[in-house]
């Protein structure tokens, strides 16, 4: 009888070990799926927020005009108009900063972050952006400040002539 109980005990331990291994495999699969879902949700939210800013800017003639003129010549606007554009840009750059940190954590796909970075590259040489960054730079986290400073210092130019000509505007760099 003792031998029979020992066999049952060993079989129970083996079944228990197999059940633990199966549960760990299941947890691993669930973790992978949750990671994908989190990244997908983060990407969708980031893109939606930025798209909303652009859509709102593009569909509002006053905002578009203010933004366009601010980028080309911020001094051509009244102080209230400059304030309006700077606050709007600050909101966009808070989203850029958030996406930068999400990318650093591995939660946001690097391709989305690259796309966002190119939007900053497109305005980096405009007088309005230079003014914005001078006035608001210190309100962002140091790592993000460094990231934008590196963008500003890059030799890549992709404004595609969207804003009034800046005297030292350079052509688009081809990769």
N, C-alpha and C positions, 0 to 999 in steps of 0.2 A: 504494500500500500504506500509505503514511504517513497518507493521508486516511482509510482504512478503520480504522486503529488509533485515530485521533483520534475517530472516530464511536463506536467501541466504548468508548473511555475516557469520553466524554461520557455515553453511555447508562448505563454502569456507575455514574458519579457520580450521575446522576438516580435510578437505582434505589436506590442507597445512601442518598441523601437522603430518598427516599420511605420506605424501610425505617426510617430514624431517626425520621421524623415519626410513623409508625405505632407504633413502640415507645414513643415519648413519650406518645402518646395512651393506649396500653395501660397504661403506668406510672401515668398520671393517673387512669385508671379504677380500677386496683388500689389506689392511694393512697386514693381516695374510699371504696372498699369497705372497706378496712382501718380507716379512720377510723370508719365506721359500726359496724363490728364491735367496735372498741375501746370506743366509747361505749355500745353495747348491753351488752357484757360488764361494763363499769363500773357501769352502772345496775343491772343484775341483781345484781351482787355487793353493791352498797350497799344495795339494797332487801332482799336476803336477810339481810344482817347485822342490819339494824335490825328486820326482821320477826322474826328469831330472838330478839332481845332481848325484844321485846314478847310473843312467844308464850311464851317461857320465864317471863317475869314474870307473864303472865296465867294460865298453867297451874300455877303453884306458889303455893299458898295462902299459905304463910309469906312468900314474897318479895312477893307482891301486898299482903298486909296490912302488911308493913314499909314498903313503898314508899308506900302510901296514907297511913299514919299519919305517916310522915316528911314527906311533902309538906304535910300539914295542920298538924302540930305536932311538929317534930323533937325537942323536949325531952321528949315523952312516951315516947321510946324510950331504952333503955339505950345507953351509949356503944358497946358492941359492935354493937348493932343499927343505930345511926346509921352506924358504920363500914361495915357490910355494904352499906347502901343507897348511901352515898357512893361506895364502890368500884364498885358496879354502875352508878351514874350516870356515873362517870368513864369506864368502858368505853364506854357509849353515846355520851358526848360526844367521845371519841376518834374514833368513827365519824362523828359530826357534823362534827368538825374536818376529817377526811379528805375528806368529801363537799364541804365548803366549798372546800377547795383544788382538788379535782378540777373543781368548777364554775368556779373562777377560771381554771383552765387551759383550759377549754372541753371537758374530757373527760366531764363529767357534765352532763346536760341540766338547764337552769335550772328546769324544772317540778318535777323531783325535789328539787332544792335548796330550792325554795319550800315544798314539802310538809314537808321536814325542819325548816325554819325554823318552820313553824306548830306543830310538835310542841313546840318550845321556847317559843313564844308561849303555848301552853296551860298551862304551869306557871310562867311567869316571875314571877307575883305570889304564888306559894305560899311560905310561910315555909321549907319544906324546900329548895326550889330556891334561895332567897336564901342560905341557909346553905351549901349545896353550892357555889354560885358564889363566895361569899366565901372559902371554904376552898381551893378548887381552881383558881380563876381563873388564878393565876400559873403553873400547870403547862401551860397551853396557849400556842400561838404568839400573838404580839401582834396580828396581823391578825384572828385568830379571836376573841380577847378583845374586840376592838373590835366585831366583828360581833355577838357575844352581848350586849355592853353596849347596842348599838343596839336589839336585840330587847327587852331589859329595859326600856328607856326608851320604847318605842313605846306608843301609846295604844290599840292593838288588844288586845281581850280575847276569848279563845276557849276558856276552860277548861271551858265547858259544864256547870259545876256538878259535875264529876267528883270533886272533893275537898271536904272539909268546908268550909263557908262561911268565907271570909276576910272580915272586916268591911268592907273597902273594895272588895270585888269588884264590878266594873262589868259591864254587859251586853255581849253580843257586838256588835261593830261590823259593820254591814251595808254591803256595797259596792255 
